[in-house]
Amino acid sequence: MMTEKKDIAPLIALLKMAAEQWPSSEVGEVSQSELFRRDQALLKMWPEACRRVGLGEREFPLGVIKRWQQEMGGGRAN
């Protein structure tokens, strides 16, 4: 639970970074391959998001990765 609380601030920073990178795209307007590319970019931006909130480099939150896997699998849990 404590790790999850520490992940909130960098996740918010990551969302802000994503909004700067892709300011006005709607989900329906973006192809699956572009969404996949963006997910990869978000993983690469994670260390910077941690740095921006004063944390050392951390592993990307497992819960977020599981959520992505569910979405990629059509909503099925892995």
mmCIF file of the N, C-alpha and C atoms, coordinates in Angstrom:
data_MODEL
# 
_entry.id   MODEL 
# 
loop_
_atom_site.group_PDB 
_atom_site.id 
_atom_site.type_symbol 
_atom_site.label_atom_id 
_atom_site.label_alt_id 
_atom_site.label_comp_id 
_atom_site.label_asym_id 
_atom_site.label_entity_id 
_atom_site.label_seq_id 
_atom_site.pdbx_PDB_ins_code 
_atom_site.Cartn_x 
_atom_site.Cartn_y 
_atom_site.Cartn_z 
_atom_site.occupancy 
_atom_site.B_iso_or_equiv 
_atom_site.pdbx_formal_charge 
_atom_site.auth_seq_id 
_atom_site.auth_comp_id 
_atom_site.auth_asym_id 
_atom_site.auth_atom_id 
_atom_site.pdbx_PDB_model_num 
ATOM 1   N N  . MET A 1 1  ? 0.823   -1.190  0.000   1.00 0.00 ? 1  MET A N  1 
ATOM 2   C CA . MET A 1 1  ? 0.000   0.000   0.000   1.00 0.00 ? 1  MET A CA 1 
ATOM 3   C C  . MET A 1 1  ? 0.866   1.253   0.000   1.00 0.00 ? 1  MET A C  1 
ATOM 4   N N  . MET A 1 2  ? 1.950   1.247   0.784   1.00 0.00 ? 2  MET A N  1 
ATOM 5   C CA . MET A 1 2  ? 2.807   2.413   0.855   1.00 0.00 ? 2  MET A CA 1 
ATOM 6   C C  . MET A 1 2  ? 3.449   2.694   -0.503  1.00 0.00 ? 2  MET A C  1 
ATOM 7   N N  . THR A 1 3  ? 3.861   1.657   -1.208  1.00 0.00 ? 3  THR A N  1 
ATOM 8   C CA . THR A 1 3  ? 4.440   1.838   -2.538  1.00 0.00 ? 3  THR A CA 1 
ATOM 9   C C  . THR A 1 3  ? 3.419   2.454   -3.472  1.00 0.00 ? 3  THR A C  1 
ATOM 10  N N  . GLU A 1 4  ? 2.172   2.002   -3.403  1.00 0.00 ? 4  GLU A N  1 
ATOM 11  C CA . GLU A 1 4  ? 1.123   2.552   -4.271  1.00 0.00 ? 4  GLU A CA 1 
ATOM 12  C C  . GLU A 1 4  ? 0.921   4.036   -4.006  1.00 0.00 ? 4  GLU A C  1 
ATOM 13  N N  . LYS A 1 5  ? 0.989   4.456   -2.750  1.00 0.00 ? 5  LYS A N  1 
ATOM 14  C CA . LYS A 1 5  ? 0.842   5.875   -2.423  1.00 0.00 ? 5  LYS A CA 1 
ATOM 15  C C  . LYS A 1 5  ? 1.988   6.687   -3.006  1.00 0.00 ? 5  LYS A C  1 
ATOM 16  N N  . LYS A 1 6  ? 3.195   6.136   -2.987  1.00 0.00 ? 6  LYS A N  1 
ATOM 17  C CA . LYS A 1 6  ? 4.347   6.832   -3.553  1.00 0.00 ? 6  LYS A CA 1 
ATOM 18  C C  . LYS A 1 6  ? 4.263   6.914   -5.072  1.00 0.00 ? 6  LYS A C  1 
ATOM 19  N N  . ASP A 1 7  ? 3.500   6.027   -5.681  1.00 0.00 ? 7  ASP A N  1 
ATOM 20  C CA . ASP A 1 7  ? 3.365   6.030   -7.140  1.00 0.00 ? 7  ASP A CA 1 
ATOM 21  C C  . ASP A 1 7  ? 2.390   7.095   -7.634  1.00 0.00 ? 7  ASP A C  1 
ATOM 22  N N  . ILE A 1 8  ? 1.536   7.607   -6.770  1.00 0.00 ? 8  ILE A N  1 
ATOM 23  C CA . ILE A 1 8  ? 0.499   8.554   -7.199  1.00 0.00 ? 8  ILE A CA 1 
ATOM 24  C C  . ILE A 1 8  ? 1.109   9.832   -7.771  1.00 0.00 ? 8  ILE A C  1 
ATOM 25  N N  . ALA A 1 9  ? 2.042   10.444  -7.069  1.00 0.00 ? 9  ALA A N  1 
ATOM 26  C CA . ALA A 1 9  ? 2.635   11.707  -7.534  1.00 0.00 ? 9  ALA A CA 1 
ATOM 27  C C  . ALA A 1 9  ? 3.331   11.548  -8.886  1.00 0.00 ? 9  ALA A C  1 
ATOM 28  N N  . PRO A 1 10 ? 4.176   10.515  -9.080  1.00 0.00 ? 10 PRO A N  1 
ATOM 29  C CA . PRO A 1 10 ? 4.792   10.389  -10.401 1.00 0.00 ? 10 PRO A CA 1 
ATOM 30  C C  . PRO A 1 10 ? 3.784   10.021  -11.497 1.00 0.00 ? 10 PRO A C  1 
ATOM 31  N N  . LEU A 1 11 ? 2.720   9.295   -11.137 1.00 0.00 ? 11 LEU A N  1 
ATOM 32  C CA . LEU A 1 11 ? 1.695   8.998   -12.138 1.00 0.00 ? 11 LEU A CA 1 
ATOM 33  C C  . LEU A 1 11 ? 0.990   10.277  -12.592 1.00 0.00 ? 11 LEU A C  1 
ATOM 34  N N  . ILE A 1 12 ? 0.730   11.177  -11.659 1.00 0.00 ? 12 ILE A N  1 
ATOM 35  C CA . ILE A 1 12 ? 0.127   12.462  -12.023 1.00 0.00 ? 12 ILE A CA 1 
ATOM 36  C C  . ILE A 1 12 ? 1.090   13.257  -12.899 1.00 0.00 ? 12 ILE A C  1 
ATOM 37  N N  . ALA A 1 13 ? 2.370   13.252  -12.529 1.00 0.00 ? 13 ALA A N  1 
ATOM 38  C CA . ALA A 1 13 ? 3.377   13.940  -13.351 1.00 0.00 ? 13 ALA A CA 1 
ATOM 39  C C  . ALA A 1 13 ? 3.426   13.330  -14.745 1.00 0.00 ? 13 ALA A C  1 
ATOM 40  N N  . LEU A 1 14 ? 3.321   12.007  -14.824 1.00 0.00 ? 14 LEU A N  1 
ATOM 41  C CA . LEU A 1 14 ? 3.347   11.331  -16.121 1.00 0.00 ? 14 LEU A CA 1 
ATOM 42  C C  . LEU A 1 14 ? 2.133   11.723  -16.971 1.00 0.00 ? 14 LEU A C  1 
ATOM 43  N N  . LEU A 1 15 ? 0.969   11.825  -16.336 1.00 0.00 ? 15 LEU A N  1 
ATOM 44  C CA . LEU A 1 15 ? -0.225  12.262  -17.059 1.00 0.00 ? 15 LEU A CA 1 
ATOM 45  C C  . LEU A 1 15 ? -0.059  13.675  -17.600 1.00 0.00 ? 15 LEU A C  1 
ATOM 46  N N  . LYS A 1 16 ? 0.552   14.549  -16.816 1.00 0.00 ? 16 LYS A N  1 
ATOM 47  C CA . LYS A 1 16 ? 0.808   15.915  -17.280 1.00 0.00 ? 16 LYS A CA 1 
ATOM 48  C C  . LYS A 1 16 ? 1.776   15.916  -18.455 1.00 0.00 ? 16 LYS A C  1 
ATOM 49  N N  . MET A 1 17 ? 2.800   15.089  -18.366 1.00 0.00 ? 17 MET A N  1 
ATOM 50  C CA . MET A 1 17 ? 3.764   14.987  -19.458 1.00 0.00 ? 17 MET A CA 1 
ATOM 51  C C  . MET A 1 17 ? 3.080   14.463  -20.720 1.00 0.00 ? 17 MET A C  1 
ATOM 52  N N  . ALA A 1 18 ? 2.196   13.489  -20.561 1.00 0.00 ? 18 ALA A N  1 
ATOM 53  C CA . ALA A 1 18 ? 1.468   12.943  -21.711 1.00 0.00 ? 18 ALA A CA 1 
ATOM 54  C C  . ALA A 1 18 ? 0.568   13.998  -22.333 1.00 0.00 ? 18 ALA A C  1 
ATOM 55  N N  . ALA A 1 19 ? -0.069  14.807  -21.490 1.00 0.00 ? 19 ALA A N  1 
ATOM 56  C CA . ALA A 1 19 ? -0.941  15.868  -22.008 1.00 0.00 ? 19 ALA A CA 1 
ATOM 57  C C  . ALA A 1 19 ? -0.139  16.898  -22.794 1.00 0.00 ? 19 ALA A C  1 
ATOM 58  N N  . GLU A 1 20 ? 1.089   17.148  -22.376 1.00 0.00 ? 20 GLU A N  1 
ATOM 59  C CA . GLU A 1 20 ? 1.957   18.058  -23.119 1.00 0.00 ? 20 GLU A CA 1 
ATOM 60  C C  . GLU A 1 20 ? 2.386   17.443  -24.447 1.00 0.00 ? 20 GLU A C  1 
ATOM 61  N N  . GLN A 1 21 ? 2.654   16.159  -24.430 1.00 0.00 ? 21 GLN A N  1 
ATOM 62  C CA . GLN A 1 21 ? 3.131   15.447  -25.618 1.00 0.00 ? 21 GLN A CA 1 
ATOM 63  C C  . GLN A 1 21 ? 2.021   15.271  -26.659 1.00 0.00 ? 21 GLN A C  1 
ATOM 64  N N  . TRP A 1 22 ? 0.824   14.924  -26.192 1.00 0.00 ? 22 TRP A N  1 
ATOM 65  C CA . TRP A 1 22 ? -0.312  14.657  -27.074 1.00 0.00 ? 22 TRP A CA 1 
ATOM 66  C C  . TRP A 1 22 ? -1.502  15.458  -26.573 1.00 0.00 ? 22 TRP A C  1 
ATOM 67  N N  . PRO A 1 23 ? -1.537  16.771  -26.825 1.00 0.00 ? 23 PRO A N  1 
ATOM 68  C CA . PRO A 1 23 ? -2.506  17.662  -26.179 1.00 0.00 ? 23 PRO A CA 1 
ATOM 69  C C  . PRO A 1 23 ? -3.973  17.478  -26.549 1.00 0.00 ? 23 PRO A C  1 
ATOM 70  N N  . SER A 1 24 ? -4.297  17.092  -27.761 1.00 0.00 ? 24 SER A N  1 
ATOM 71  C CA . SER A 1 24 ? -5.721  17.163  -28.123 1.00 0.00 ? 24 SER A CA 1 
ATOM 72  C C  . SER A 1 24 ? -6.263  15.928  -28.816 1.00 0.00 ? 24 SER A C  1 
ATOM 73  N N  . SER A 1 25 ? -5.657  14.798  -28.608 1.00 0.00 ? 25 SER A N  1 
ATOM 74  C CA . SER A 1 25 ? -6.153  13.614  -29.301 1.00 0.00 ? 25 SER A CA 1 
ATOM 75  C C  . SER A 1 25 ? -7.242  12.918  -28.496 1.00 0.00 ? 25 SER A C  1 
ATOM 76  N N  . GLU A 1 26 ? -8.274  12.520  -29.189 1.00 0.00 ? 26 GLU A N  1 
ATOM 77  C CA . GLU A 1 26 ? -9.350  11.732  -28.604 1.00 0.00 ? 26 GLU A CA 1 
ATOM 78  C C  . GLU A 1 26 ? -9.033  10.261  -28.840 1.00 0.00 ? 26 GLU A C  1 
ATOM 79  N N  . VAL A 1 27 ? -9.429  9.402   -27.923 1.00 0.00 ? 27 VAL A N  1 
ATOM 80  C CA . VAL A 1 27 ? -9.127  7.982   -28.045 1.00 0.00 ? 27 VAL A CA 1 
ATOM 81  C C  . VAL A 1 27 ? -9.633  7.420   -29.371 1.00 0.00 ? 27 VAL A C  1 
ATOM 82  N N  . GLY A 1 28 ? -10.823 7.787   -29.793 1.00 0.00 ? 28 GLY A N  1 
ATOM 83  C CA . GLY A 1 28 ? -11.385 7.278   -31.042 1.00 0.00 ? 28 GLY A CA 1 
ATOM 84  C C  . GLY A 1 28 ? -10.637 7.738   -32.280 1.00 0.00 ? 28 GLY A C  1 
ATOM 85  N N  . GLU A 1 29 ? -9.838  8.797   -32.143 1.00 0.00 ? 29 GLU A N  1 
ATOM 86  C CA . GLU A 1 29 ? -9.098  9.339   -33.273 1.00 0.00 ? 29 GLU A CA 1 
ATOM 87  C C  . GLU A 1 29 ? -7.709  8.732   -33.417 1.00 0.00 ? 29 GLU A C  1 
ATOM 88  N N  . VAL A 1 30 ? -7.308  7.876   -32.493 1.00 0.00 ? 30 VAL A N  1 
ATOM 89  C CA . VAL A 1 30 ? -5.958  7.342   -32.467 1.00 0.00 ? 30 VAL A CA 1 
ATOM 90  C C  . VAL A 1 30 ? -6.001  5.849   -32.777 1.00 0.00 ? 30 VAL A C  1 
ATOM 91  N N  . SER A 1 31 ? -5.126  5.417   -33.674 1.00 0.00 ? 31 SER A N  1 
ATOM 92  C CA . SER A 1 31 ? -5.083  4.001   -34.064 1.00 0.00 ? 31 SER A CA 1 
ATOM 93  C C  . SER A 1 31 ? -4.512  3.149   -32.934 1.00 0.00 ? 31 SER A C  1 
ATOM 94  N N  . GLN A 1 32 ? -4.762  1.858   -33.004 1.00 0.00 ? 32 GLN A N  1 
ATOM 95  C CA . GLN A 1 32 ? -4.237  0.927   -32.006 1.00 0.00 ? 32 GLN A CA 1 
ATOM 96  C C  . GLN A 1 32 ? -2.715  0.967   -31.990 1.00 0.00 ? 32 GLN A C  1 
ATOM 97  N N  . SER A 1 33 ? -2.100  1.035   -33.166 1.00 0.00 ? 33 SER A N  1 
ATOM 98  C CA . SER A 1 33 ? -0.636  1.065   -33.209 1.00 0.00 ? 33 SER A CA 1 
ATOM 99  C C  . SER A 1 33 ? -0.096  2.350   -32.574 1.00 0.00 ? 33 SER A C  1 
ATOM 100 N N  . GLU A 1 34 ? -0.800  3.462   -32.758 1.00 0.00 ? 34 GLU A N  1 
ATOM 101 C CA . GLU A 1 34 ? -0.385  4.719   -32.134 1.00 0.00 ? 34 GLU A CA 1 
ATOM 102 C C  . GLU A 1 34 ? -0.556  4.647   -30.622 1.00 0.00 ? 34 GLU A C  1 
ATOM 103 N N  . LEU A 1 35 ? -1.640  4.031   -30.147 1.00 0.00 ? 35 LEU A N  1 
ATOM 104 C CA . LEU A 1 35 ? -1.829  3.866   -28.706 1.00 0.00 ? 35 LEU A CA 1 
ATOM 105 C C  . LEU A 1 35 ? -0.703  3.019   -28.109 1.00 0.00 ? 35 LEU A C  1 
ATOM 106 N N  . PHE A 1 36 ? -0.324  1.968   -28.819 1.00 0.00 ? 36 PHE A N  1 
ATOM 107 C CA . PHE A 1 36 ? 0.771   1.115   -28.361 1.00 0.00 ? 36 PHE A CA 1 
ATOM 108 C C  . PHE A 1 36 ? 2.069   1.909   -28.305 1.00 0.00 ? 36 PHE A C  1 
ATOM 109 N N  . ARG A 1 37 ? 2.328   2.724   -29.325 1.00 0.00 ? 37 ARG A N  1 
ATOM 110 C CA . ARG A 1 37 ? 3.532   3.550   -29.366 1.00 0.00 ? 37 ARG A CA 1 
ATOM 111 C C  . ARG A 1 37 ? 3.544   4.533   -28.193 1.00 0.00 ? 37 ARG A C  1 
ATOM 112 N N  . ARG A 1 38 ? 2.388   5.107   -27.893 1.00 0.00 ? 38 ARG A N  1 
ATOM 113 C CA . ARG A 1 38 ? 2.285   6.038   -26.771 1.00 0.00 ? 38 ARG A CA 1 
ATOM 114 C C  . ARG A 1 38 ? 2.515   5.345   -25.435 1.00 0.00 ? 38 ARG A C  1 
ATOM 115 N N  . ASP A 1 39 ? 1.985   4.139   -25.297 1.00 0.00 ? 39 ASP A N  1 
ATOM 116 C CA . ASP A 1 39 ? 2.225   3.373   -24.069 1.00 0.00 ? 39 ASP A CA 1 
ATOM 117 C C  . ASP A 1 39 ? 3.719   3.138   -23.872 1.00 0.00 ? 39 ASP A C  1 
ATOM 118 N N  . GLN A 1 40 ? 4.413   2.791   -24.957 1.00 0.00 ? 40 GLN A N  1 
ATOM 119 C CA . GLN A 1 40 ? 5.854   2.594   -24.881 1.00 0.00 ? 40 GLN A CA 1 
ATOM 120 C C  . GLN A 1 40 ? 6.553   3.896   -24.485 1.00 0.00 ? 40 GLN A C  1 
ATOM 121 N N  . ALA A 1 41 ? 6.104   5.011   -25.052 1.00 0.00 ? 41 ALA A N  1 
ATOM 122 C CA . ALA A 1 41 ? 6.691   6.309   -24.715 1.00 0.00 ? 41 ALA A CA 1 
ATOM 123 C C  . ALA A 1 41 ? 6.467   6.643   -23.240 1.00 0.00 ? 41 ALA A C  1 
ATOM 124 N N  . LEU A 1 42 ? 5.289   6.320   -22.719 1.00 0.00 ? 42 LEU A N  1 
ATOM 125 C CA . LEU A 1 42 ? 5.003   6.576   -21.303 1.00 0.00 ? 42 LEU A CA 1 
ATOM 126 C C  . LEU A 1 42 ? 5.946   5.781   -20.402 1.00 0.00 ? 42 LEU A C  1 
ATOM 127 N N  . LEU A 1 43 ? 6.222   4.546   -20.768 1.00 0.00 ? 43 LEU A N  1 
ATOM 128 C CA . LEU A 1 43 ? 7.165   3.742   -19.982 1.00 0.00 ? 43 LEU A CA 1 
ATOM 129 C C  . LEU A 1 43 ? 8.542   4.391   -19.975 1.00 0.00 ? 43 LEU A C  1 
ATOM 130 N N  . LYS A 1 44 ? 8.950   4.935   -21.113 1.00 0.00 ? 44 LYS A N  1 
ATOM 131 C CA . LYS A 1 44 ? 10.257  5.593   -21.208 1.00 0.00 ? 44 LYS A CA 1 
ATOM 132 C C  . LYS A 1 44 ? 10.283  6.909   -20.435 1.00 0.00 ? 44 LYS A C  1 
ATOM 133 N N  . MET A 1 45 ? 9.128   7.561   -20.297 1.00 0.00 ? 45 MET A N  1 
ATOM 134 C CA . MET A 1 45 ? 9.051   8.844   -19.592 1.00 0.00 ? 45 MET A CA 1 
ATOM 135 C C  . MET A 1 45 ? 8.945   8.662   -18.075 1.00 0.00 ? 45 MET A C  1 
ATOM 136 N N  . TRP A 1 46 ? 8.685   7.462   -17.609 1.00 0.00 ? 46 TRP A N  1 
ATOM 137 C CA . TRP A 1 46 ? 8.482   7.202   -16.183 1.00 0.00 ? 46 TRP A CA 1 
ATOM 138 C C  . TRP A 1 46 ? 9.640   7.688   -15.306 1.00 0.00 ? 46 TRP A C  1 
ATOM 139 N N  . PRO A 1 47 ? 10.904  7.393   -15.642 1.00 0.00 ? 47 PRO A N  1 
ATOM 140 C CA . PRO A 1 47 ? 11.987  7.883   -14.776 1.00 0.00 ? 47 PRO A CA 1 
ATOM 141 C C  . PRO A 1 47 ? 11.992  9.413   -14.644 1.00 0.00 ? 47 PRO A C  1 
ATOM 142 N N  . GLU A 1 48 ? 11.675  10.118  -15.724 1.00 0.00 ? 48 GLU A N  1 
ATOM 143 C CA . GLU A 1 48 ? 11.611  11.577  -15.669 1.00 0.00 ? 48 GLU A CA 1 
ATOM 144 C C  . GLU A 1 48 ? 10.454  12.035  -14.780 1.00 0.00 ? 48 GLU A C  1 
ATOM 145 N N  . ALA A 1 49 ? 9.328   11.357  -14.848 1.00 0.00 ? 49 ALA A N  1 
ATOM 146 C CA . ALA A 1 49 ? 8.184   11.701  -13.986 1.00 0.00 ? 49 ALA A CA 1 
ATOM 147 C C  . ALA A 1 49 ? 8.565   11.527  -12.520 1.00 0.00 ? 49 ALA A C  1 
ATOM 148 N N  . CYS A 1 50 ? 9.277   10.468  -12.203 1.00 0.00 ? 50 CYS A N  1 
ATOM 149 C CA . CYS A 1 50 ? 9.735   10.250  -10.823 1.00 0.00 ? 50 CYS A CA 1 
ATOM 150 C C  . CYS A 1 50 ? 10.685  11.362  -10.396 1.00 0.00 ? 50 CYS A C  1 
ATOM 151 N N  . ARG A 1 51 ? 11.596  11.731  -11.280 1.00 0.00 ? 51 ARG A N  1 
ATOM 152 C CA . ARG A 1 51 ? 12.554  12.786  -10.970 1.00 0.00 ? 51 ARG A CA 1 
ATOM 153 C C  . ARG A 1 51 ? 11.848  14.112  -10.699 1.00 0.00 ? 51 ARG A C  1 
ATOM 154 N N  . ARG A 1 52 ? 10.825  14.409  -11.501 1.00 0.00 ? 52 ARG A N  1 
ATOM 155 C CA . ARG A 1 52 ? 10.104  15.673  -11.358 1.00 0.00 ? 52 ARG A CA 1 
ATOM 156 C C  . ARG A 1 52 ? 9.417   15.825  -10.004 1.00 0.00 ? 52 ARG A C  1 
ATOM 157 N N  . VAL A 1 53 ? 9.065   14.717  -9.389  1.00 0.00 ? 53 VAL A N  1 
ATOM 158 C CA . VAL A 1 53 ? 8.397   14.802  -8.079  1.00 0.00 ? 53 VAL A CA 1 
ATOM 159 C C  . VAL A 1 53 ? 9.360   14.491  -6.930  1.00 0.00 ? 53 VAL A C  1 
ATOM 160 N N  . GLY A 1 54 ? 10.634  14.401  -7.244  1.00 0.00 ? 54 GLY A N  1 
ATOM 161 C CA . GLY A 1 54 ? 11.642  14.239  -6.211  1.00 0.00 ? 54 GLY A CA 1 
ATOM 162 C C  . GLY A 1 54 ? 11.875  12.823  -5.744  1.00 0.00 ? 54 GLY A C  1 
ATOM 163 N N  . LEU A 1 55 ? 11.454  11.852  -6.498  1.00 0.00 ? 55 LEU A N  1 
ATOM 164 C CA . LEU A 1 55 ? 11.697  10.453  -6.143  1.00 0.00 ? 55 LEU A CA 1 
ATOM 165 C C  . LEU A 1 55 ? 12.842  9.908   -6.988  1.00 0.00 ? 55 LEU A C  1 
ATOM 166 N N  . GLY A 1 56 ? 13.515  8.937   -6.446  1.00 0.00 ? 56 GLY A N  1 
ATOM 167 C CA . GLY A 1 56 ? 14.509  8.231   -7.236  1.00 0.00 ? 56 GLY A CA 1 
ATOM 168 C C  . GLY A 1 56 ? 13.800  7.365   -8.256  1.00 0.00 ? 56 GLY A C  1 
ATOM 169 N N  . GLU A 1 57 ? 14.579  6.808   -9.158  1.00 0.00 ? 57 GLU A N  1 
ATOM 170 C CA . GLU A 1 57 ? 13.984  5.957   -10.179 1.00 0.00 ? 57 GLU A CA 1 
ATOM 171 C C  . GLU A 1 57 ? 13.320  4.754   -9.510  1.00 0.00 ? 57 GLU A C  1 
ATOM 172 N N  . ARG A 1 58 ? 12.114  4.462   -9.958  1.00 0.00 ? 58 ARG A N  1 
ATOM 173 C CA . ARG A 1 58 ? 11.318  3.372   -9.396  1.00 0.00 ? 58 ARG A CA 1 
ATOM 174 C C  . ARG A 1 58 ? 10.798  2.515   -10.540 1.00 0.00 ? 58 ARG A C  1 
ATOM 175 N N  . GLU A 1 59 ? 10.390  1.309   -10.196 1.00 0.00 ? 59 GLU A N  1 
ATOM 176 C CA . GLU A 1 59 ? 9.748   0.459   -11.194 1.00 0.00 ? 59 GLU A CA 1 
ATOM 177 C C  . GLU A 1 59 ? 8.401   1.055   -11.550 1.00 0.00 ? 59 GLU A C  1 
ATOM 178 N N  . PHE A 1 60 ? 8.006   0.879   -12.797 1.00 0.00 ? 60 PHE A N  1 
ATOM 179 C CA . PHE A 1 60 ? 6.685   1.333   -13.220 1.00 0.00 ? 60 PHE A CA 1 
ATOM 180 C C  . PHE A 1 60 ? 5.651   0.522   -12.445 1.00 0.00 ? 60 PHE A C  1 
ATOM 181 N N  . PRO A 1 61 ? 4.569   1.156   -11.980 1.00 0.00 ? 61 PRO A N  1 
ATOM 182 C CA . PRO A 1 61 ? 3.576   0.454   -11.148 1.00 0.00 ? 61 PRO A CA 1 
ATOM 183 C C  . PRO A 1 61 ? 2.960   -0.766  -11.845 1.00 0.00 ? 61 PRO A C  1 
ATOM 184 N N  . LEU A 1 62 ? 3.037   -1.894  -11.196 1.00 0.00 ? 62 LEU A N  1 
ATOM 185 C CA . LEU A 1 62 ? 2.519   -3.145  -11.735 1.00 0.00 ? 62 LEU A CA 1 
ATOM 186 C C  . LEU A 1 62 ? 1.023   -3.058  -12.034 1.00 0.00 ? 62 LEU A C  1 
ATOM 187 N N  . GLY A 1 63 ? 0.269   -2.360  -11.183 1.00 0.00 ? 63 GLY A N  1 
ATOM 188 C CA . GLY A 1 63 ? -1.173  -2.233  -11.398 1.00 0.00 ? 63 GLY A CA 1 
ATOM 189 C C  . GLY A 1 63 ? -1.507  -1.549  -12.717 1.00 0.00 ? 63 GLY A C  1 
ATOM 190 N N  . VAL A 1 64 ? -0.696  -0.579  -13.106 1.00 0.00 ? 64 VAL A N  1 
ATOM 191 C CA . VAL A 1 64 ? -0.924  0.119   -14.378 1.00 0.00 ? 64 VAL A CA 1 
ATOM 192 C C  . VAL A 1 64 ? -0.613  -0.815  -15.541 1.00 0.00 ? 64 VAL A C  1 
ATOM 193 N N  . ILE A 1 65 ? 0.462   -1.562  -15.419 1.00 0.00 ? 65 ILE A N  1 
ATOM 194 C CA . ILE A 1 65 ? 0.812   -2.523  -16.474 1.00 0.00 ? 65 ILE A CA 1 
ATOM 195 C C  . ILE A 1 65 ? -0.284  -3.567  -16.625 1.00 0.00 ? 65 ILE A C  1 
ATOM 196 N N  . LYS A 1 66 ? -0.827  -4.063  -15.518 1.00 0.00 ? 66 LYS A N  1 
ATOM 197 C CA . LYS A 1 66 ? -1.913  -5.048  -15.586 1.00 0.00 ? 66 LYS A CA 1 
ATOM 198 C C  . LYS A 1 66 ? -3.140  -4.450  -16.263 1.00 0.00 ? 66 LYS A C  1 
ATOM 199 N N  . ARG A 1 67 ? -3.412  -3.190  -15.973 1.00 0.00 ? 67 ARG A N  1 
ATOM 200 C CA . ARG A 1 67 ? -4.557  -2.516  -16.603 1.00 0.00 ? 67 ARG A CA 1 
ATOM 201 C C  . ARG A 1 67 ? -4.358  -2.427  -18.112 1.00 0.00 ? 67 ARG A C  1 
ATOM 202 N N  . TRP A 1 68 ? -3.145  -2.062  -18.537 1.00 0.00 ? 68 TRP A N  1 
ATOM 203 C CA . TRP A 1 68 ? -2.847  -2.007  -19.968 1.00 0.00 ? 68 TRP A CA 1 
ATOM 204 C C  . TRP A 1 68 ? -3.039  -3.386  -20.602 1.00 0.00 ? 68 TRP A C  1 
ATOM 205 N N  . GLN A 1 69 ? -2.562  -4.422  -19.914 1.00 0.00 ? 69 GLN A N  1 
ATOM 206 C CA . GLN A 1 69 ? -2.707  -5.774  -20.448 1.00 0.00 ? 69 GLN A CA 1 
ATOM 207 C C  . GLN A 1 69 ? -4.179  -6.148  -20.614 1.00 0.00 ? 69 GLN A C  1 
ATOM 208 N N  . GLN A 1 70 ? -5.003  -5.747  -19.653 1.00 0.00 ? 70 GLN A N  1 
ATOM 209 C CA . GLN A 1 70 ? -6.434  -6.029  -19.750 1.00 0.00 ? 70 GLN A CA 1 
ATOM 210 C C  . GLN A 1 70 ? -7.035  -5.325  -20.953 1.00 0.00 ? 70 GLN A C  1 
ATOM 211 N N  . GLU A 1 71 ? -6.672  -4.063  -21.146 1.00 0.00 ? 71 GLU A N  1 
ATOM 212 C CA . GLU A 1 71 ? -7.208  -3.306  -22.271 1.00 0.00 ? 71 GLU A CA 1 
ATOM 213 C C  . GLU A 1 71 ? -6.753  -3.890  -23.594 1.00 0.00 ? 71 GLU A C  1 
ATOM 214 N N  . MET A 1 72 ? -5.496  -4.306  -23.667 1.00 0.00 ? 72 MET A N  1 
ATOM 215 C CA . MET A 1 72 ? -4.968  -4.879  -24.910 1.00 0.00 ? 72 MET A CA 1 
ATOM 216 C C  . MET A 1 72 ? -5.597  -6.240  -25.180 1.00 0.00 ? 72 MET A C  1 
ATOM 217 N N  . GLY A 1 73 ? -6.000  -6.937  -24.123 1.00 0.00 ? 73 GLY A N  1 
ATOM 218 C CA . GLY A 1 73 ? -6.604  -8.245  -24.285 1.00 0.00 ? 73 GLY A CA 1 
ATOM 219 C C  . GLY A 1 73 ? -8.119  -8.191  -24.414 1.00 0.00 ? 73 GLY A C  1 
ATOM 220 N N  . GLY A 1 74 ? -8.671  -7.019  -24.648 1.00 0.00 ? 74 GLY A N  1 
ATOM 221 C CA . GLY A 1 74 ? -10.107 -6.892  -24.812 1.00 0.00 ? 74 GLY A CA 1 
ATOM 222 C C  . GLY A 1 74 ? -10.860 -6.940  -23.501 1.00 0.00 ? 74 GLY A C  1 
ATOM 223 N N  . GLY A 1 75 ? -10.200 -6.526  -22.403 1.00 0.00 ? 75 GLY A N  1 
ATOM 224 C CA . GLY A 1 75 ? -10.873 -6.474  -21.109 1.00 0.00 ? 75 GLY A CA 1 
ATOM 225 C C  . GLY A 1 75 ? -10.721 -7.717  -20.268 1.00 0.00 ? 75 GLY A C  1 
ATOM 226 N N  . ARG A 1 76 ? -10.022 -8.723  -20.796 1.00 0.00 ? 76 ARG A N  1 
ATOM 227 C CA . ARG A 1 76 ? -9.810  -9.948  -20.035 1.00 0.00 ? 76 ARG A CA 1 
ATOM 228 C C  . ARG A 1 76 ? -8.646  -9.761  -19.066 1.00 0.00 ? 76 ARG A C  1 
ATOM 229 N N  . ALA A 1 77 ? -8.788  -10.230 -17.856 1.00 0.00 ? 77 ALA A N  1 
ATOM 230 C CA . ALA A 1 77 ? -7.690  -10.180 -16.885 1.00 0.00 ? 77 ALA A CA 1 
ATOM 231 C C  . ALA A 1 77 ? -6.682  -11.246 -17.239 1.00 0.00 ? 77 ALA A C  1 
ATOM 232 N N  . ASN A 1 78 ? -5.392  -10.939 -17.073 1.00 0.00 ? 78 ASN A N  1 
ATOM 233 C CA . ASN A 1 78 ? -4.342  -11.913 -17.360 1.00 0.00 ? 78 ASN A CA 1 
ATOM 234 C C  . ASN A 1 78 ? -3.863  -12.575 -16.105 1.00 0.00 ? 78 ASN A C  1 
# 
